[in-house]
Amino acid sequence: MRVIVIIGTGVAGSSAANTLRAEGFDGRIVMIGEEAYAPYRRPTLSKDLLAGTTAIEKALLHPAGHWAANDIELRLSTQVTTLNTATRILSLDTGETISYDTLLLATGGRPRIVAHRAGIRMHQLRGVADVESLRTAILDAGSLLVIGAGLIGMEVAATARELGAAVTILEAGVRPLSRFCPREAADYLVGLHRAHGVDIQADVQLAAIEESEDSVIATDASGRTWSAAMALSAVGMLPNTDMAAAAGIDVDNGITIDEQHRTSAPAVFAAGDVANIFDPVAGRRTRHENWNSALAQGDRAARSILGRPLQPVEVPWGWTSQYGKSLQFAGVQTQDSEHVVLGSVPDGDFTILMCRNGSLVGATAMKRPKDIRIARTLIREGSSLNRDVLGESPSLSDYIADRQRLETASPG
């Protein structure tokens, strides 16, 4: 019987396991994960789970009986200690070994740690195990210092404010969310946070983070200080490549894979946050650290393992929810992209398009999911846009509708 082992029980690994069964694979599937919980929706960590409005049972990807019903073995609270790609044997921290015919590495990532880490008052949020202690600390402490203004930092800040805590955000970059959305959208979210009483400081180069008896104190290079009863480190993630590197698999800002999701080792594939794949839109290799890309990559990797045809690489897209507002984004930002703003940013009803050489490469929108769906298609197809006409349209969907009417009306 052919054995496929998946290391990682996140959405990429789960998607792969489900696709293997859906595509008719009848061999043994083993999913191995370090967390004690069955696969769940990780985006809920910083929002519903942290707020206490959703129980972990409601955040699971599938009902409890799903995995057994599909004959997928879940090995939770289990760590792979060594990988031997020559013998195709995994050693586990339980003392067991598992032989595989094909291996999928969906090991995700781990939080970066700030250079000057304090003690027990410094928290992080990567899994369900972190949620309860963080929520309790927010409720008990009453004030929170967030180090990092990426998606996790901003979402936790919003949730903490809704839980009643005073919040200060410190960001090393020139503005929050610089990796995920253009300046106009970032400015809108910053304004939203400030309207809710959050203090946001950008371009902060921290020199020290120290802990006193009742607070965490952050000091920057110029001597400015900020303090709160607790702090959250939210300065991004590092791909979990240690095991792959130790096994001699090529790694470079993640596990290097080809468009078939194959690594440099025979019969070893990779997918999700840990995978470094060529992005045709960006024109370079990159890792896509978002839920939807991981979901799509798991499906692609499973099909590749089975020798099935693959769909084109998914245009990365995602969302963030803060104070009941949902901002969606798709594609990439590039240094040379031009921004076209449709709608009204101050009113929170807008689409911002990033164009490069006349083609759409990225989009960010609020209250306009249809625009994001259209943008994903246009980005994938490499469609050209008339920037002048586009700028006069109230939305991307209106622009496309107008263009289609003109094309239909044109003779020949």
Secondary structure, 3 states (H helix, E strand, C coil): CCEEEEECCCHHHHHHHHHHHHCCCCCEEEEECCCCCCCECHHHHHHHHHHCCCCHHHHECCCCCHHHHCCEEEECCCCEEEEECCCCEEEECCCCEEECCEEEECCCEEECCCCCCCCCCEECCCCHHHHHHHHHHHHHHCEEEEECCCHHHHHHHHHHHHCCCEEEEECCCCCCCCCCCCHHHHHHHHHHHHHCCCEEECCCCEEEEEECCCCEEEEECCCCEEEECEEEECCCEEECCHHHHHCCCCECCCEECCCCCECCCCCEEECCCCEEEEECCCCEEECCCCHHHHHHHHHHHHHHHCCCCCCCCCCCEEEEEECCEEEEEEECCCCCCEEEEEEECCCCEEEEEEEECCEEEEEEEECCHHHHHHHHHHHHHCCECCHHHHCCCCCHHHHHHHHHHHHHHCCC
